[in-house]
Amino acid sequence: MTTYLTSDLHLGHLNIIRFCDRPFPGVGAMNARLAELWNETVTPEDTVWVLGDVALGSLDESLAWVGRLAGRKILVPGNHDRCWAGDRALRTGTPEDRARRRAAAHDRYLAAGFAEIRDSPVETVVGGHPVLLSHFPYEGDSHGEDRHVEHRPVDRGGWVVHGHVHTSWRQRGRQVNVGVDAWGGRPVATETVGSLIDEGPRELAPLPWS
């Protein structure tokens, strides 16, 4: 059994093809190739941490792809996930309304195929190193100035494994981006991430798409 990390599939999101120069003519081809690359890499016995931004577009159609992806899937939501704690729809209304909408959003993603949803960054160990799993890096963004600063983890000198930045980098200092746009469209084994951490802080560019 292997544990993998990935982020920012953006299933069903037409504009991400242009934004990140993904090599697909449309969302149908993109969704199918992402699923193919995932299932070539992950077995049903494996675990995959998905660090946010799973699906956009027509959400019911896009989320349906999650059930086709092998392994036990755990979601740490990102800013484009409807179950993200920072989503505007989950921060308005009475406490009862917010709790109801949040439970409904969680249920939607769990029904799609996620085994767990973790609302906050997760402290864990990767390759023998303590790391934080978060959708957001400490700093940096996919374009322009840093967004959602209030939701980013605080840099206390450790390593963060994240998504959100797409093609901006594969590694920057103590920040390792496991988004599909940095790893040829595939989930990344924790052993691979651990090896990067062993090498220490440095700058690495994204890999080409498989």
TORDREN-421978 format. One record per residue (C-alpha): x, y, z; chain; residue in one letter. Coordinates in steps of 0.2 Angstrom, whole numbers, always signed. Each point is the difference from the previous one (the first is absolute). Layout:
{{X,Y,Z},A,a} ...
END
This chain:
{{+0,+0,+0},A,m} {{+7,+17,-5},A,t} {{-6,+17,+5},A,t} {{-1,+14,-13},A,y} {{-2,+19,-1},A,l} {{-9,+10,-13},A,t} {{-9,+16,-3},A,s} {{-9,+12,-12},A,d} {{-8,-13,-12},A,l} {{-13,+13,-4},A,h} {{-11,-13,-8},A,l} {{-13,+8,-12},A,g} {{+9,+17,+0},A,h} {{+2,+6,-18},A,l} {{+10,+15,+3},A,n} {{+13,-9,+10},A,i} {{+6,-7,-17},A,i} {{+4,+17,-6},A,r} {{+6,+7,+17},A,f} {{+13,-14,+2},A,c} {{+3,-5,-18},A,d} {{-7,-18,+3},A,r} {{+2,-10,-16},A,p} {{-19,-4,-3},A,f} {{-13,+6,-12},A,p} {{-14,+0,+13},A,g} {{-5,-5,+17},A,v} {{-6,-18,-6},A,g} {{+18,-4,-5},A,a} {{+7,+8,+15},A,m} {{-11,-9,+12},A,n} {{+3,-17,-8},A,a} {{+19,+2,-1},A,r} {{+1,+6,+18},A,l} {{-10,-16,+5},A,a} {{+11,-11,-11},A,e} {{+17,+7,+8},A,l} {{-7,-2,+17},A,w} {{-6,-18,-2},A,n} {{+17,-4,-9},A,e} {{+8,+6,+16},A,t} {{-11,-4,+15},A,v} {{-7,-17,+5},A,t} {{-16,-4,+9},A,p} {{+10,-3,+16},A,e} {{+9,+17,+0},A,d} {{-4,+16,+8},A,t} {{-1,+17,-8},A,v} {{+0,+17,+8},A,w} {{-8,+12,-11},A,v} {{+5,+18,+5},A,l} {{-14,+9,-7},A,g} {{-8,+7,-16},A,d} {{-8,-17,-6},A,v} {{-13,+6,-12},A,a} {{-9,+15,-8},A,l} {{-12,+3,-14},A,g} {{-16,-10,+1},A,s} {{+4,-7,+17},A,l} {{-10,-16,+0},A,d} {{+7,-5,-16},A,e} {{+18,+4,+5},A,s} {{-1,-8,+18},A,l} {{-6,-16,-8},A,a} {{+17,-3,-6},A,w} {{+6,-1,+18},A,v} {{-8,-17,+1},A,g} {{+10,-7,-15},A,r} {{+16,+4,+9},A,l} {{+9,-14,+9},A,a} {{+5,-1,+18},A,g} {{-6,+8,+16},A,r} {{-2,+18,-3},A,k} {{+2,+13,+14},A,i} {{-4,+19,-4},A,l} {{+8,+15,+7},A,v} {{-11,+13,-8},A,p} {{+6,+14,-11},A,g} {{-8,+17,-4},A,n} {{-9,-7,-15},A,h} {{-8,-14,+10},A,d} {{-18,+3,+5},A,r} {{+4,-8,+17},A,c} {{+14,+11,+4},A,w} {{-2,+9,+17},A,a} {{+4,+17,-8},A,g} {{-14,-2,-14},A,d} {{-11,+15,+1},A,r} {{-16,-10,+0},A,a} {{+6,-9,+16},A,l} {{+4,+17,+9},A,r} {{-17,+9,-1},A,t} {{-16,-2,+9},A,g} {{-4,-6,+18},A,t} {{+11,-13,+8},A,p} {{-13,-13,-3},A,e} {{-1,+4,-19},A,d} {{+19,+0,-1},A,r} {{+1,-17,+9},A,a} {{-14,-7,-11},A,r} {{+9,+6,-17},A,r} {{+17,-6,+6},A,r} {{-7,-18,+4},A,a} {{-9,+0,-17},A,a} {{+16,+5,-9},A,a} {{+10,-13,+9},A,h} {{-13,-14,-4},A,d} {{+1,+5,-18},A,r} {{+19,-3,-1},A,y} {{-1,-16,+11},A,l} {{-14,-7,-11},A,a} {{+11,+3,-16},A,a} {{+14,-11,+7},A,g} {{+10,+8,+14},A,f} {{+3,-10,+15},A,a} {{+4,+15,+11},A,e} {{+0,+19,+0},A,i} {{+13,+9,+10},A,r} {{-6,+19,+2},A,d} {{+17,+6,+6},A,s} {{+18,-3,-5},A,p} {{+7,-17,+6},A,v} {{+16,-3,+10},A,e} {{+8,-17,-5},A,t} {{+16,-8,-4},A,v} {{+6,-3,-18},A,v} {{+16,-9,-3},A,g} {{+5,+1,+18},A,g} {{-3,+19,+0},A,h} {{-13,+10,+9},A,p} {{-10,+9,-13},A,v} {{-16,+10,-2},A,l} {{-13,-5,-13},A,l} {{-9,+16,-6},A,s} {{-9,+6,-16},A,h} {{+10,+16,+2},A,f} {{+19,+3,+1},A,p} {{+7,+12,+13},A,y} {{+2,+13,-14},A,e} {{-1,+1,-19},A,g} {{-15,-2,-12},A,d} {{-4,-6,-17},A,s} {{-2,+18,-6},A,h} {{+2,+17,+7},A,g} {{+1,+4,+19},A,e} {{-4,-13,+13},A,d} {{-19,-4,+2},A,r} {{-9,-7,+15},A,h} {{+15,+5,+12},A,v} {{-11,-2,+15},A,e} {{-2,-18,-4},A,h} {{+18,-4,-3},A,r} {{+11,-10,+13},A,p} {{+12,+10,+10},A,v} {{+19,-4,-5},A,d} {{+8,-6,+17},A,r} {{+15,-7,-9},A,g} {{-7,-16,-6},A,g} {{-5,-8,-16},A,w} {{-17,+2,-9},A,v} {{-6,-11,-13},A,v} {{-14,+9,-10},A,h} {{-9,+4,-16},A,g} {{-8,+17,-6},A,h} {{+15,+6,-10},A,v} {{-2,-11,-16},A,h} {{+15,+3,-11},A,t} {{+9,+13,+11},A,s} {{+12,-13,+7},A,w} {{+2,-18,+5},A,r} {{+11,+5,+15},A,q} {{+4,+17,+7},A,r} {{+10,+0,+16},A,g} {{-9,-11,+12},A,r} {{-16,+0,-10},A,q} {{-4,-15,-11},A,v} {{-14,+1,-12},A,n} {{-9,-16,-4},A,v} {{-12,+7,-12},A,g} {{-3,-10,-16},A,v} {{+7,+15,-11},A,d} {{+17,-3,+9},A,a} {{+1,-19,-1},A,w} {{-5,-4,-18},A,g} {{-18,-3,+5},A,g} {{+3,-14,+13},A,r} {{-1,-2,+19},A,p} {{+17,+0,+9},A,v} {{+5,-13,+12},A,a} {{+5,+5,+17},A,t} {{+17,-8,-3},A,e} {{+3,+12,-14},A,t} {{-4,+15,+10},A,v} {{+10,-6,+14},A,g} {{+15,-2,-11},A,s} {{-2,+19,-5},A,l} {{+0,+5,+18},A,i} {{+15,-11,+3},A,d} {{+9,+11,-13},A,e} {{-5,+16,+9},A,g} {{-7,+17,-5},A,p} {{+2,+4,-19},A,r} {{-9,+5,-15},A,e} {{-7,-13,-12},A,l} {{-11,+3,-16},A,a} {{-15,-10,-4},A,p} {{+1,-16,-10},A,l} {{-8,-2,-17},A,p} {{-17,-8,-2},A,w} {{+1,-19,-3},A,s} 
END
